[in-house]
Amino acid sequence: MSYGIQPYRVDLQKIRQQYGTTDAALKEKIIASCESWLEDLDDDFSSDDGWIDSKTLLSDFLDGKWQKPDGNTAKHWYIIELLIKGFGKLLSNRHWYPAGISPMYDYSEFRMYYLGPNSPIPISSPDDFPVVFTIERTNFDQALANIQKDYPDSNQQAEFASWIEAAREHDQDLVLYYF
């Protein structure tokens, strides 16, 4: 099995604003738009295996009722990915799938399991996958410099630079899901 990066451009503040939103119409719209993905998540993370139902997790997020989970938060991070898909945009990953990420763990601007400063969302890292890196827009130049230093493939460098350009164009951050 190969692992690779799913890169998204998104304004992290938009994700934080959905936590505990009081807009009932928006809640309904978000849940309806995620319905098929929620079913897929439940197929992968079944309640028979002790996982919380996906629709419940999403509803609790939108109601601002997530409790700091005691167990594995993998499914929580996939719920957040659904919100990122809805409020952001998936970018091309042609040169980053498959790819390794070992150097990224050492980059201070690649923040792991981070949803922004003073995030109200109570969540920790999962036991295993997904690996999630956040690069805030203020750190793009250093992030690109590190990629150019540690990843010699010019196609990967160019594609990473295109992610930054797309995020800058829309005044957004980058979130990289690795699985």
N, C-alpha and C positions, 0 to 999 in steps of 0.2 A: 504494500500500500504506500502511495506517495502522499507527502504532506506539502501543503503550500499555503500561501497567504491570500486571503480574501480582503482586499483593501476597500475601505469606505471613506468618503468625504462626508462629514456631518458637523453641524454645529452642536457641540455637546450640551450647550445650554438648553437647546430644544428637547433633548432627551431628559435632562433634569426637570424641565418644566412639566413634563407629562406625569411625573411622579406626584400623585395626589391632586391631579387636575380636578377642577370643579365643573368643567365643561362636559355635561352629560352627552351632548350630541357628538362631541369629539371622541369620547370614550366608546360610544357605540360604533362610530366610523372606524376607529382603530381596531376594535375587536372583530368587526365584520371583515375588514380588509386582510386580517391575519388568519382567518378561519382555516384555510387549507394548510397553512404552515403549522398552525397549532395542532392539527390532527397528525401531521407528519412527526412533529416533536413527540407527541404521545405514543406514536408507534415506536420511536427510538428510545424513549424514556417512559416506560409504562408504569401506571399506578400499581400494577401487580408486583412491580419490583420496588415499590416504596416511593416512587416519584410523585410529586404533586401534579395534579392535572394542569395542563398548559393554559387553558382558559382561565382557571382559577388564579394561576400565577400572574398572568397578564392583568386580569381584573384587579387583583390585590395591588399590583404595581401602580395602576392608574388611580386606585383609591388611596394610594400612599400608605398601604398596610403591610408592606413586606416586613417581616421580622428577620433579624439577622439569623440566617440559617445555621443550624448546628452541623449539618452534613454537607454533602457535595453540592456545590452551587452551579454545576455545569448547565443545568436546564435554565437557571436564572440568567446566565450569560447568553444563552440562545434566545431567550425572550428579549433581552436587551438588543441582541442583533436584529430581531424582527423590527423593533422600533427604529434602529439605525437605518435599516433598509427603507422604512417608510418615510423618515424625515431626512435621509441623506441619499447617497447614490453609490452603488457598487461600481468600482473602477476596474479597468482591464488588469488582469493578472497573468497575461500570457507568458511573461518571463519569470514569474514568481511562483509558478505551479508546475512541477515540484520545485521546492527550494528549502534550504536550511536557514535556521534563524539563530544559531549559536552566538554570533557576534552581537546580536541585538540585545541580549540580556545585559550586556555591559554598557549600553548607551543610556546615559541618565535622562535623555529627552524621550526615550521610548519607555513610557510609564506603563507598568503592568497593572491591569485590572483597575483602571483609573477613569472616573467619569467627570473629572473636573474639580476645581477647588471648592471646598465646602459642600460637596455633594451630599444631599439629604438621603441618598439611596443606601440602605444598609445591606452591603454585599461584600463578600470576601472572595478570594480566589478559589477556583474549583480544585478538586483533587487531581485532575488530570487535564483533559481538554475541555473547552478550547483554551488556547493561549491567546490572550488579548493584550495588544499594545496600543496605547494612545499616544499620539504625537500632537501636542497643542501647536497651533499656528505660530506662536512665538518661537518655537524651537525648530522650525523647518530647515533653516540654513545649516544648523549644526547636524541635524538628522541626515541631510543630503551629504554633507562632508564625510560623515561616518560611513555611509553606504558606499561612497566613492572610494574611500580608503580600504574598506574590508571586503567589498564585493567587486572583483575585477571584471566581471561580465558587463560589457558596455551596454548590452540590451537591458539588463536589470537596472543599471544606473539610469538609463534614459527613461525607463518606465517609472521608476521611483520618482524621478524629477517631474514626470507628467502628472503623477498623483499630487505632488506638492503644488504644481501650477493650477490644477483643477480646484484644489481646496482653497488656494489663495484667491482664485477668480470668484469664488462664492463665499469668501470670508468664513471658511469652515476649518475644522480640525481633521486629522486622519485617525481612523481606528482600523487596526489590522487584526483580523481574526486568523489564527493559524490552526489548521486541522488537516 
